[in-house]
Amino acid sequence: MKRAERQYALVDLLRGARRPWSAARLATEFGVSSRTVERDIASLQQTGVPIYADHGAAGGYSILREYSLPPLNLSAAESLAVLAGLALLDSSPYRSAARRADAKIAAVMAEEHRAPVQEVLGRLRVIDAAAPGDDAVPLGLLADVIAARRVVRLTYLGEDQDGGPDLSSSTVREVETMGLLRAGDAWLLVGWCRLREAIRGFRIERISRLEILDEVPPARDPALLEADLARWQTRRLA
């Protein structure tokens, strides 16, 4: 996440918080150091954002309730690009967050852009992977798994002749989660599989059960994942 994006998200988080957030807690939330959080807050304060510190055991940073950021000034093409991108996440672990973001952007869109943007969006179609069945792991849970970066125990279904989940065949794996991968029309949970002792990608629609364990995995050399991904044509999203 870029600095400007992080600061915008920080303000949004504090606006919706019922209690103060400590620098350490904010650092964990955004995956940065406490010092970086303190620099971000100082920078925001200098630009007039009313963030203040509450001292004491239950203290931390808060923001004046009446404060709000001005809406993003997006062109029609930019609004279309953002909304189309969010729509592509509807079959991803970030579906719920994407839908909330879609509603926020639509709410602040310039009135003269609304009709043409919605018209073009109505013409877009996506042929995507089949949605997970009723017995599959909820997509939102996978987003929590990635954020927690803990070991998970999952039941992984085999593959039938048509490439779909085979309900009669499954294995139980303990996996040290490392990230998400979009491969063609499918989302994969990527991690170190202790059963295979190697990096593996698990198609979301074939994960029938998932349990987040309390164990924090040992740090794996990032080069292991990079070497595995080097076999494919991939790109980073940030």
VONUVEX-849004 format. One record per residue: chain; x, y, z of N, C-alpha, C in turn. Coordinates in steps of 0.02 Angstrom, whole numbers, plus 32768, in hexadecimal, padded with zeros to 4 digits. Each point is the difference from the previous one (the first is absolute). Layout:
BEGIN
['A',[X,Y,Z],[X,Y,Z],[X,Y,Z]] ...
! end
This chain:
BEGIN
['A',[802A,7FC5,8000],[7FD6,803B,8000],[802C,803E,8000]] ['A',[7FF1,802F,7FD2],[8027,803D,7FFC],[7FF0,802D,803C]] ['A',[802D,8030,800C],[7FF9,802B,803C],[7FBE,8026,7FFF]] ['A',[7FEF,801F,7FC7],[7FC2,8027,7FFC],[7FC3,7FD3,800C]] ['A',[8001,7FC5,7FE3],[7FC8,7FD2,800A],[7FFB,7FEB,8049]] ['A',[8039,7FF3,801F],[8000,7FEC,8047],[7FE5,8038,802C]] ['A',[8013,803E,7FF2],[7FE9,8037,8029],[7FB5,800B,7FF7]] ['A',[7FE8,7FF8,7FC3],[7FB8,8006,7FF5],[7FDB,7FCA,8026]] ['A',[801A,7FC2,7FFD],[7FE1,7FC8,8023],[8003,800A,804B]] ['A',[8037,801D,8018],[8008,800D,8048],[7FC9,8030,8019]] ['A',[7FF6,8036,7FDA],[7FCC,8030,8013],[7FBC,7FE0,7FFF]] ['A',[7FF2,7FD7,7FCC],[7FC0,7FDF,7FFA],[7FF4,7FD0,803B]] ['A',[8035,7FDD,8015],[7FFB,7FD2,8038],[7FF1,8026,8041]] ['A',[8024,8037,800D],[7FF6,8026,803D],[7FBB,8020,8002]] ['A',[7FE7,8015,7FC7],[7FBD,801E,7FFE],[7FCA,7FCE,8015]] ['A',[800A,7FC0,7FF0],[7FCE,7FCE,8010],[800C,7FDD,8042]] ['A',[8037,8010,8022],[8011,7FDD,803F],[7FD9,801D,803B]] ['A',[7FEB,7FD3,802C],[7FDD,8016,803D],[8031,8010,8038]] ['A',[803B,7FE4,7FFD],[8032,800B,8034],[8042,8014,7FDF]] ['A',[802D,8020,8026],[8041,8013,7FE4],[8028,7FC2,7FEA]] ['A',[802A,800B,7FCE],[802E,7FCB,7FE8],[8047,8014,8012]] ['A',[8024,7FD2,801F],[8046,800D,8010],[802B,7FFD,7FC1]] ['A',[803B,801D,8003],[802E,7FFE,7FC7],[8013,7FB8,7FF0]] ['A',[8009,7FD7,8034],[8014,7FBA,7FF4],[7FC8,7FDA,7FDC]] ['A',[7FC3,800D,8015],[7FC7,7FDE,7FE0],[7FF7,8016,7FB7]] ['A',[8008,8041,7FF5],[7FFC,801A,7FBB],[8039,7FE3,7FD5]] ['A',[803B,7FF9,801E],[8039,7FE4,7FDB],[7FF1,7FB9,7FEB]] ['A',[7FE2,7FD9,802C],[7FEE,7FBB,7FEF],[7FCB,7FFE,7FCA]] ['A',[7FCF,802D,8004],[7FCA,8003,7FCF],[801A,800E,7FBA]] ['A',[8031,802C,7FFA],[8018,8014,7FBE],[8043,7FDF,7FEC]] ['A',[801A,7FD5,802C],[803D,7FDD,7FEF],[803E,802B,7FFB]] ['A',[8003,8033,802B],[803A,802D,8001],[8018,8007,8048]] ['A',[8034,8027,800B],[8019,800B,8043],[7FD8,8036,8024]] ['A',[8004,8000,8043],[7FDF,8035,8027],[801B,8044,7FEF]] ['A',[8041,8003,7FF1],[801F,8040,7FED],[7FE3,801B,7FBF]] ['A',[7FF3,7FD3,7FD1],[7FE1,8014,7FC1],[7FBA,801C,800C]] ['A',[7FDA,7FDF,802C],[7FBD,8017,8011],[8003,8046,801F]] ['A',[802F,800A,802D],[8007,8042,8021],[8013,8036,7FCD]] ['A',[802A,7FEE,7FCF],[8011,8030,7FCB],[7FC3,8010,7FD6]] ['A',[7FD8,7FCD,7FF0],[7FC4,800B,7FD8],[7FD0,802F,8025]] ['A',[7FF7,7FF4,8040],[7FD2,8029,8028],[8019,8048,8004]] ['A',[8041,8008,800B],[801D,8044,8003],[7FF6,8024,7FBE]] ['A',[8008,7FDC,7FC9],[7FF7,801E,7FBE],[7FB7,8014,7FF5]] ['A',[7FD2,7FD5,8015],[7FB9,8010,7FF9],[7FEC,803B,802B]] ['A',[801C,8003,803D],[7FF1,8038,802D],[8018,8042,7FE2]] ['A',[8039,7FFE,7FDE],[801B,803D,7FE2],[7FD5,8019,7FC7]] ['A',[7FDA,7FD4,7FE0],[7FD4,8014,7FC9],[7FBA,8013,801A]] ['A',[7FF6,7FFE,8042],[7FC1,8016,801C],[7FD0,7FC9,8014]] ['A',[8014,7FC1,7FFB],[7FD4,7FC9,8015],[7FFF,7FFF,804D]] ['A',[7FC5,8004,801F],[7FFC,8006,8049],[8008,7FBE,8025]] ['A',[803C,7FE3,7FFD],[8010,7FC4,8026],[801F,8015,8042]] ['A',[7FE9,7FE3,8036],[801B,8012,8042],[800F,7FC0,8027]] ['A',[802A,8007,8032],[8016,7FC7,8028],[7FDF,8002,8045]] ['A',[7FE5,7FC5,8014],[7FE7,7FF7,8044],[8035,7FD9,8026]] ['A',[8014,8019,8039],[8034,7FE0,8027],[7FE1,7FD1,8035]] ['A',[8029,7FD2,8019],[7FE8,7FD0,8032],[8000,7FBA,7FE5]] ['A',[7FED,7FD1,802C],[8002,7FB9,7FEE],[7FD3,7FF0,7FC5]] ['A',[7FC6,8021,7FFC],[7FD1,7FF3,7FC9],[8005,8036,7FCA]] ['A',[8038,8024,7FFF],[8007,8038,7FD2],[8014,7FEA,7FBA]] ['A',[800A,8032,7FD6],[8013,7FF3,7FBB],[7FEB,803C,7FD6]] ['A',[7FFB,7FF6,7FBF],[7FEF,8036,7FD2],[7FB6,7FFE,7FEE]] ['A',[7FE2,803B,7FFD],[7FBB,8008,7FEC],[7FFC,803A,7FCF]] ['A',[7FC5,8008,7FE2],[7FF5,8037,7FD1],[7FBC,801F,800F]] ['A',[7FFB,8041,7FF6],[7FC0,8022,800C],[7FCA,7FE1,7FD5]] ['A',[7FC7,7FF0,801F],[7FCA,7FDC,7FDE],[7FE6,8025,7FC2]] ['A',[7FFE,8043,8005],[7FE2,8026,7FC9],[802E,8006,7FC3]] ['A',[803F,7FE9,8008],[802F,8007,7FC8],[7FF2,7FCD,7FCA]] ['A',[8004,8014,7FC2],[7FF9,7FD1,7FC8],[802E,8016,7FC8]] ['A',[801A,7FD0,7FDC],[802B,800F,7FC7],[7FD6,8015,7FC4]] ['A',[8019,802C,7FD6],[7FDA,8011,7FC4],[7FFF,7FC3,7FD1]] ['A',[7FCA,7FF8,7FD9],[7FFC,7FC7,7FD3],[8035,8003,7FCA]] ['A',[8014,7FC7,7FE8],[8031,7FFE,7FCA],[7FE2,8020,7FC2]] ['A',[8029,8027,7FDE],[7FE9,8022,7FC4],[8014,7FD5,7FC4]] ['A',[7FD7,7FCE,7FF1],[800F,7FD2,7FCA],[7FDC,8015,7FC0]] ['A',[8022,7FF7,7FC7],[7FE0,800B,7FC0],[7FD1,7FC5,7FF1]] ['A',[7FD8,8006,7FCB],[7FD3,7FCA,7FEE],[8027,7FC0,7FF1]] ['A',[8038,8007,7FDB],[8029,7FC6,7FEE],[801F,7FE0,803E]] ['A',[8016,802A,8030],[801E,7FE6,803D],[7FCB,7FDD,802B]] ['A',[7FC5,801D,8005],[7FCA,7FE0,8025],[7FEE,7FBC,7FE2]] ['A',[7FFD,7FFE,7FBE],[7FF0,7FC2,7FDD],[8035,7FCB,800E]] ['A',[803F,8014,7FFD],[8037,7FD1,800B],[7FFE,7FE3,8047]] ['A',[7FF4,802C,8031],[7FFE,7FE9,8046],[7FC5,7FD2,800C]] ['A',[7FC5,8013,7FE8],[7FC4,7FD7,800B],[8004,7FBE,7FDC]] ['A',[801D,8000,7FC3],[8008,7FC2,7FDC],[8031,7FD2,8024]] ['A',[8037,801E,801A],[8030,7FD8,8025],[7FE2,7FE1,803F]] ['A',[7FD7,8027,8023],[7FDE,7FE5,803C],[7FD0,7FC8,7FEE]] ['A',[7FDF,8007,7FC7],[7FD1,7FCB,7FEA],[8025,7FBF,7FF4]] ['A',[803E,8004,7FE9],[8027,7FC3,7FF3],[8012,7FDC,8040]] ['A',[7FFB,8022,8039],[8010,7FE1,8040],[7FC4,7FDD,801F]] ['A',[7FC8,7FFE,7FDD],[7FC4,7FE4,801D],[8005,7FB5,800E]] ['A',[802E,7FDE,7FDE],[800A,7FB8,800D],[8042,7FF4,8024]] ['A',[8017,8034,8023],[8040,7FFC,8024],[7FF5,8001,804B]] ['A',[8035,7FF3,8027],[7FFA,8006,8049],[7FF0,8046,8018]] ['A',[8006,8032,7FD4],[7FF3,8045,8014],[7FBD,8019,7FE7]] ['A',[7FD1,7FD2,7FF4],[7FBF,8012,7FE4],[7FDB,8032,802C]] ['A',[7FFC,7FF4,8041],[7FD9,802D,802B],[801E,8046,8002]] ['A',[8042,8004,8006],[8022,8041,8001],[7FF7,8023,7FBD]] ['A',[8003,7FDB,7FCA],[7FF9,801E,7FBD],[7FBA,801D,7FF7]] ['A',[7FCE,7FDD,801A],[7FBC,801A,7FF9],[7FF6,803F,8029]] ['A',[801E,8002,803B],[7FFB,803E,8029],[8023,803A,7FDE]] ['A',[803B,7FF2,7FE2],[8024,8035,7FDD],[7FD9,8018,7FC3]] ['A',[7FE0,7FD1,7FDD],[7FD7,8011,7FC6],[7FC9,8031,8014]] ['A',[7FDF,7FF2,8038],[7FC9,802B,8016],[801A,8046,8012]] ['A',[803B,8004,801F],[801C,8040,8013],[8012,802A,7FC3]] ['A',[801E,7FE0,7FCE],[8014,8025,7FC4],[7FC3,8016,7FD9]] ['A',[7FCE,7FD4,7FFB],[7FC2,8013,7FDC],[7FDD,803A,8022]] ['A',[8006,8003,8044],[7FDD,8035,8025],[801E,8045,7FF4]] ['A',[8042,8003,7FF2],[8020,8041,7FF8],[8010,8010,7FB7]] ['A',[7FE9,7FD6,7FD2],[800E,800B,7FB9],[7FDC,803F,7FE8]] ['A',[8023,8027,7FD7],[7FE1,803C,7FE3],[7FC1,7FED,7FDA]] ['A',[7FCB,8028,800A],[7FBF,7FEF,7FE3],[8003,7FF9,7FB4]] ['A',[8029,802A,7FE0],[8003,7FFD,7FB6],[8023,7FC1,7FE8]] ['A',[8025,7FDE,802C],[8022,7FC2,7FED],[7FD6,7FC2,800C]] ['A',[7FCE,8006,802B],[7FDD,7FC5,8018],[7FE0,7FD7,7FC8]] ['A',[7FD8,8020,7FD6],[7FDC,7FDC,7FCB],[802F,7FDF,7FCE]] ['A',[8031,8024,7FE4],[802D,7FDF,7FCF],[8029,7FC8,801F]] ['A',[8017,8009,803E],[8027,7FCB,8020],[7FD5,7FC2,800B]] ['A',[7FC4,8008,8019],[7FD4,7FC7,800C],[7FEC,7FDE,7FBF]] ['A',[7FFA,8027,7FCB],[7FEE,7FE3,7FBF],[8038,7FD1,7FE8]] ['A',[803F,8018,8005],[8037,7FD6,7FE9],[8009,7FC3,802D]] ['A',[7FF9,800A,8042],[8005,7FC7,802E],[7FCB,7FCB,7FF1]] ['A',[7FC5,8016,7FEB],[7FCB,7FD1,7FEF],[800F,7FD5,7FC3]] ['A',[8031,8016,7FD9],[8012,7FDA,7FC4],[803A,7FCF,800D]] ['A',[801E,8006,803B],[8039,7FD4,8010],[7FE7,7FBD,8019]] ['A',[8020,7FCB,7FEB],[7FF0,7FBD,8017],[8041,7FDC,8012]] ['A',[7FFD,7FD5,8032],[803B,7FDA,8015],[7FEE,7FB6,8001]] ['A',[8025,7FD8,7FDB],[7FFA,7FB7,8004],[8033,7FEA,8034]] ['A',[7FE9,7FED,803A],[802C,7FF5,8038],[7FF9,7FB9,8019]] ['A',[802A,7FF0,8032],[7FFC,7FBE,801F],[7FBC,7FF9,8022]] ['A',[7FEA,7FC1,8007],[7FC1,7FF4,8023],[8006,8017,8048]] ['A',[7FCA,801D,8018],[8000,8018,8045],[8005,7FC4,802F]] ['A',[8021,8007,8039],[8004,7FCA,8030],[7FBB,7FEA,8016]] ['A',[7FF8,7FBE,800C],[7FC1,7FE5,8015],[7FF1,8011,8048]] ['A',[7FC5,7FE9,8017],[7FEB,800F,8044],[802F,7FE3,8035]] ['A',[8023,7FC9,7FEF],[802C,7FDF,8030],[8047,801C,7FFF]] ['A',[800D,802F,7FD3],[8044,801B,7FF9],[800F,8032,8038]] ['A',[8040,800E,8008],[8016,8031,8032],[7FE8,8046,7FEA]] ['A',[7FE3,8028,802D],[7FEB,8044,7FED],[803B,8028,7FE7]] ['A',[7FF5,8025,7FC9],[8036,8025,7FE2],[801E,8034,8030]] ['A',[7FD5,801F,8029],[8019,8032,802E],[8031,7FE5,8033]] ['A',[7FF8,7FC0,8012],[802D,7FE1,8030],[8047,7FFD,7FE5]] ['A',[8007,7FF6,7FBF],[8042,7FFB,7FE2],[8026,8042,8003]] ['A',[7FDC,8037,7FFB],[8020,8041,8008],[801C,8007,8046]] ['A',[7FDB,7FE7,8032],[8018,8002,8045],[803E,7FD3,8009]] ['A',[8000,7FC7,7FDE],[8038,7FD2,8004],[8040,8020,7FE7]] ['A',[7FFC,8024,7FC8],[803B,8020,7FE4],[8018,8037,802E]] ['A',[7FD2,8026,801D],[8014,8036,802D],[8021,7FE5,803F]] ['A',[7FE6,7FC7,8019],[801B,7FE3,803E],[8044,7FDF,7FF4]] ['A',[800D,7FE7,7FC4],[803F,7FE0,7FEE],[8011,7FC8,8032]] ['A',[7FCF,7FD7,800E],[800B,7FC8,802E],[7FFD,7FBE,7FDB]] ['A',[800D,7FCB,8025],[7FFA,7FBD,7FE3],[7FB5,7FEF,7FFE]] ['A',[7FEB,7FE1,7FC9],[7FBB,7FEA,7FFA],[7FFF,7FB5,7FF2]] ['A',[7FCB,7FE0,8016],[7FF4,7FBA,7FF0],[7FC4,7FFD,7FD2]] ['A',[800B,7FE7,7FC4],[7FCA,8000,7FCF],[7FF3,7FBA,7FE4]] ['A',[7FC2,7FF5,7FEE],[7FED,7FC3,7FDC],[7FFB,8012,7FB7]] ['A',[8028,7FDF,7FD7],[8006,8013,7FB9],[7FE5,7FC7,7FD5]] ['A',[7FCF,8010,7FD8],[7FE1,7FCE,7FD5],[802C,7FF0,7FC3]] ['A',[7FFB,7FC2,7FE8],[8023,7FED,7FC3],[7FDD,801F,7FC4]] ['A',[8019,7FEE,7FC5],[7FE6,801C,7FC2],[7FDF,7FC9,7FD7]] ['A',[7FC3,800D,7FE8],[7FDE,7FCE,7FD7],[8015,8004,7FB7]] ['A',[7FE3,7FD9,7FD6],[8014,7FFD,7FBA],[7FF4,8041,7FDA]] ['A',[7FD0,8026,8019],[7FF0,8040,7FDE],[8026,803B,801E]] ['A',[802D,7FF1,802F],[8026,8036,801F],[7FDF,8020,803B]] ['A',[7FC7,7FE7,8015],[7FDD,801B,803A],[8010,7FDA,803F]] ['A',[7FE4,8015,8039],[800D,7FDE,803F],[7FE5,7FB9,8001]] ['A',[8028,7FD2,8019],[7FEC,7FBA,8007],[7FED,7FF4,8049]] ['A',[7FBF,7FFC,800E],[7FE8,7FFA,8044],[8012,7FBE,8021]] ['A',[8015,7FCF,7FD9],[8010,7FBE,801C],[804A,7FFA,8012]] ['A',[8027,8033,7FF2],[8048,7FFD,800C],[8018,8040,8021]] ['A',[8024,7FFA,8037],[8019,803C,8022],[803D,7FEF,802A]] ['A',[8027,8033,8010],[8039,7FFA,802D],[7FFC,8039,8033]] ['A',[801C,7FF5,803B],[8004,8034,8033],[8047,801B,8000]] ['A',[8007,8042,7FFA],[8042,801F,7FFC],[8008,8035,8036]] ['A',[803C,8007,801A],[8012,803A,8029],[802B,802C,7FD4]] ['A',[7FEB,8040,7FFA],[801F,802D,7FD0],[8013,8041,8023]] ['A',[803D,8017,7FF4],[8017,8041,8018],[7FEE,8032,7FC9]] ['A',[7FCD,8028,800C],[7FE6,802C,7FCC],[8032,8036,7FED]] ['A',[8004,800E,7FBF],[8030,8030,7FE6],[7FE1,8035,7FD3]] ['A',[7FC3,7FF3,7FE7],[7FE1,8032,7FD5],[7FC9,7FE3,7FD5]] ['A',[7FE9,8028,7FD1],[7FCD,7FEC,7FD0],[801B,8006,7FBA]] ['A',[7FE7,7FD5,7FD5],[8015,8000,7FBA],[7FC3,7FFB,7FD4]] ['A',[7FFC,802C,7FCF],[7FCB,7FFC,7FCD],[801E,7FDB,7FC5]] ['A',[7FE4,7FC6,7FF0],[8019,7FD7,7FC9],[7FC7,7FF3,7FCF]] ['A',[8001,8024,7FC8],[7FCB,7FF7,7FCF],[7FBE,8016,801E]] ['A',[7FD0,7FD1,8006],[7FBF,8011,801B],[7FF8,7FE9,8048]] ['A',[8037,7FF2,8023],[7FFC,7FE5,8043],[802C,8027,8031]] ['A',[7FEB,8002,803F],[8029,801B,8036],[801D,7FC6,8027]] ['A',[8041,8007,8011],[8023,7FCC,8025],[801C,801C,8041]] ['A',[7FFA,7FD9,8035],[8022,800E,803F],[8046,7FE1,7FFA]] ['A',[8033,802A,8007],[8045,7FE9,7FF7],[8023,7FFB,8043]] ['A',[8025,7FCA,8009],[8025,7FF9,803F],[802E,7FC4,7FFF]] ['A',[8024,7FF8,8038],[802D,7FC7,8008],[7FD7,7FC5,801B]] ['A',[7FFA,7FCC,7FD5],[7FDA,7FC4,8013],[802E,7FD1,8026]] ['A',[7FEE,7FF2,803F],[802A,7FD5,8029],[7FFB,7FB7,7FEB]] ['A',[7FC9,7FED,7FDF],[7FFA,7FBC,7FE7],[8030,7FF4,7FC6]] ['A',[8004,802F,7FD2],[802B,7FF9,7FC5],[8045,801E,800B]] ['A',[8008,8027,8036],[803F,8022,800F],[8017,802B,7FC5]] ['A',[7FD1,8028,7FE8],[800E,802B,7FC6],[7FCA,8035,7FFB]] ['A',[800C,8033,7FD6],[7FCE,8032,7FF2],[7FC7,7FE0,7FD7]] ['A',[7FC3,800E,8013],[7FC7,7FE6,7FDC],[7FCA,8036,7FFC]] ['A',[7FD8,7FFB,7FCB],[7FC6,802C,7FF8],[7FC0,7FD7,8004]] ['A',[7FD1,8016,8028],[7FC2,7FDB,800B],[7FC5,8027,7FE5]] ['A',[7FDF,7FE4,7FCD],[7FC6,8021,7FE2],[7FC9,8008,8034]] ['A',[7FE5,803C,8005],[7FD0,800F,8034],[7FC3,7FD4,7FFD]] ['A',[7FE7,7FF1,7FC3],[7FC3,7FD9,7FFB],[800A,7FB7,8015]] ['A',[803F,7FEC,8009],[800E,7FBB,8015],[8013,7FFB,804A]] ['A',[7FFE,8038,8024],[800B,7FFF,8049],[7FBC,7FF8,8021]] ['A',[7FF2,7FC6,801C],[7FBE,7FF3,801D],[7FFD,8011,804A]] ['A',[8039,8004,8021],[8001,8011,8048],[8042,8021,800F]] ['A',[7FFE,8032,802C],[803D,8024,8012],[7FFD,8015,8049]] ['A',[8037,7FF3,8024],[8006,8012,8046],[803F,8029,800A]] ['A',[7FF8,803B,801F],[803A,802A,800E],[801E,7FEA,8042]] ['A',[803E,7FE9,8000],[8021,7FE8,803C],[8021,803A,8025]] ['A',[8010,7FF4,803F],[8020,8033,8029],[804A,8008,7FF0]] ['A',[801C,7FCF,7FDF],[8048,8000,7FF3],[8015,8037,7FD0]] ['A',[8034,8023,8011],[801F,8031,7FD3],[8039,7FDD,7FDC]] ['A',[7FFE,7FFD,7FBD],[8032,7FD9,7FDC],[8045,8021,8002]] ['A',[8034,7FD8,7FF6],[8043,801D,7FFC],[8007,8029,7FC0]] ['A',[802D,802F,8000],[800B,802A,7FC5],[801E,7FD6,7FC8]] ['A',[7FE0,8001,7FC6],[801A,7FDC,7FC6],[8025,8032,7FD2]] ['A',[8033,7FE7,7FE0],[8026,802A,7FD2],[7FD3,8016,7FC7]] ['A',[7FF5,8042,7FF5],[7FD5,8017,7FC9],[8016,7FE6,7FBD]] ['A',[8040,7FEE,7FFA],[801A,7FE8,7FC0],[7FDE,7FBE,7FEC]] ['A',[7FE9,7FD9,8031],[7FDD,7FC2,7FF0],[7FC1,800C,7FD8]] ['A',[7FD9,8032,8017],[7FC3,8011,7FDC],[800F,801F,7FBD]] ['A',[8032,802D,7FFF],[8011,8020,7FC1],[8019,7FCE,7FCC]] ['A',[8026,7FCE,8016],[8019,7FCD,7FD3],[7FC6,7FD7,7FE4]] ['A',[7FCF,7FF1,802A],[7FC7,7FD9,7FE9],[7FD6,8028,7FCE]] ['A',[7FF5,8040,800E],[7FD8,802A,7FD4],[8024,8010,7FBF]] ['A',[8043,7FFA,8000],[8027,800F,7FC4],[7FEE,7FD2,7FC6]] ['A',[7FE1,7FC8,8010],[7FEC,7FD1,7FCA],[7FC5,801A,7FD8]] ['A',[7FDD,8033,801B],[7FC4,801A,7FE1],[8008,804A,7FEF]] ['A',[7FD4,8018,7FD5],[8000,8046,7FF0],[7FD4,8024,8033]] ['A',[8020,801F,8031],[7FDB,8021,8035],[8011,804A,8003]] ['A',[7FD8,8025,8024],[800D,8047,800B],[7FE6,8013,8045]] ['A',[8022,802F,801F],[7FEB,8018,8042],[7FC8,8033,7FF7]] ['A',[7FD6,8006,8034],[7FC9,8030,7FFE],[8011,8040,8026]] ['A',[803C,8003,801E],[8014,803D,8024],[804B,8006,7FFC]] 
! end
